[in-house]
Amino acid sequence: MNETKPPIHSTNSTNGRLLSVKEVAKDYGGVRALSNLSFHVDQAQILSLIGPNGAGKTTAINLVSGICRPSAGEVLLGEHRISRLPSHEIARLGVTRTFQNLQLFRNMNVIENVMVGLHPKTRCGFLKGCLHAFGHRAEEESVIRRAGEILELTDLAEHKNRPSDSLPYGHRKRLEVARAWVSRPKLILLDEPAAGLNGRETEQMAELITRIRDSGTSVLLVEHNMDLVMDISDHIVVLNYGKKIAEGGPHRIWSHPEVVEAYLGGGAHA
Amino acid sequence: MNRRDTFGILCLICGLTVFALAIRNPYYILLANVVGLNIIVVIGLNLLIGYTGQISLGHGAFFGMGAYLSGVLTANYGLPPWPTMLLAVSVTSFVALLIGLPVLKLKGHYLVMATLGFNVIVSICMVEMEYWTGGTSGLPGIPSLTIGPWTLDTDLDVFPLIWGFALSVLVISLNLVHSRVGRGLRAIHGSEVAAGTLGVNTRLYKIQVFVFSAALASISGSLYAHYITFISPKTFDFFYSVKVVIMVIIGGLGSVWGSLIGAAVITALPELLEMVEEYSVLAYGLILALVLMFFPDGLLPGLVEGFRKRFAHRRGKAGISI
């Protein structure tokens, strides 16, 4: 297997790597979910992480978003080491995510869900909140405005006052993406955004993800829908049994015999 | 706070004024004062339970700490009431912080058990530290509060003070729940993991709201001590903690205005029905069961929804007939 680029630290961080995952391992008890995983995401890039079930894709996303910590190795955002930070600080540095099984705030309506997503961009604290203090109003207005804008962009504006769990499934999937995108982060981690969507909804989702990339936010995508992955990815990393078995551009990736074997089983010929 | 809240508060102030002027029977004023004191505790607790989703069965202890710190220091050591009250709130908040740091890492039933354990410990202290607290026979001779030359020693004197506090707590809490922090608290209730990944400092928020609700309970306790001028451990036992949680649930989890209704219903109903104390437990159980059967979201949200549906239904019918 050929490593395309040597993993040398980029000197120019604005033009180079956004996220670097370096030799990361994760053990759950005695089970090694990831071992020696390295890859990087560039600015304004869609990088897809694919692999069979149990390959460690969601674990990788959990490590980057601070939900769990690597047993070894480190994760860098630009030059900033984020692999020991709690998830709310990682969010403040510009990394947000969605979840494989929806994690919407069911006790809140659509626009409130999105407004929570603006937490990293606002400052009002407990005391100021209690006292409705100076500056609070302007911030609130900007939160409502920006949340409204993102709902327009994701075609959810007409539902903004509905309880979030009264939305149809496809809308809820989009709402979760909107909630992660509203703070205009540097990187969004999407954990199976198209799972359970029908054809038309999947197309909409693909379009939305490309639009996120075009707005300057990089996307780390975990997805089983290969048509979607091949369509929109700039770069693909393939995992199997917690190890990286290949990486490269879409289409070229299938020339790796290991990839074909992982997906189609041994004995298959490319 | 939005326009509807402001309107509600104005109505409430008018209602309270009329009540104070019209009611001559001091017993009803007393009852209204106790409702006011409970409202202060219940609103704080609703922020913790209803908004943030962290259940505490230990707020009777914070209520008791406020009462005993104020009571002991003013009755036994002659400290001035108002500064002592401030001291009591500070000490209680600090204790809440120390308790909250480890305890709020727990979830669900474990958190309930831990806070309950804390309550039991504080109750035992109240009984056993007899030298200061007077033990089971209670602590008499707590001075009434004074404002300038006035001593607030009748029910009607204390009424504006207690309700002044209750209304302030109401306004502050309404502000809070409609702010960025209020959204963060509800997000923690909805999904703690997701809230964290969107930049909500879940640990900090949980501790802040826990300490805040404990501080409110402490203020209410201090006011109670100076108002009744006598305190005994029984008032602050585990059952009080259960009672305020019932008020939160009856009023509606996550409804600040509902807390007013919850506190009023649970405080006043057994009294007005002239229940013997032992039977009031039965009444709480019955009220809770009935409310949960017919208004699972609590009295206020349930009634509001009911009216809305009825109204919409009628309008719908009218539309068809045209």
Interface residues (C-beta under 8 A of the other chain):
Chain A: S65 G66 I67 P86 S87 H88 I90 A91 R92 T96 R97 F99 Q103 L104 F105 R106 N107 M108 E112 M115 V116 G117 H119 P120 T122 C124 G125 F126 K128 G129 C130 L131 H132 H136 E139 E140 V143 R179 A180 S183
Chain B: M1 I172 S173 N175 L176 S179 R180 V181 G182 R183 G184 R186 A187 H189 G190 S191 V193 A194 A195 G196 T197 L198 G199 V200 N201 T202 R203 Y205 Q208 V209 F212 G254
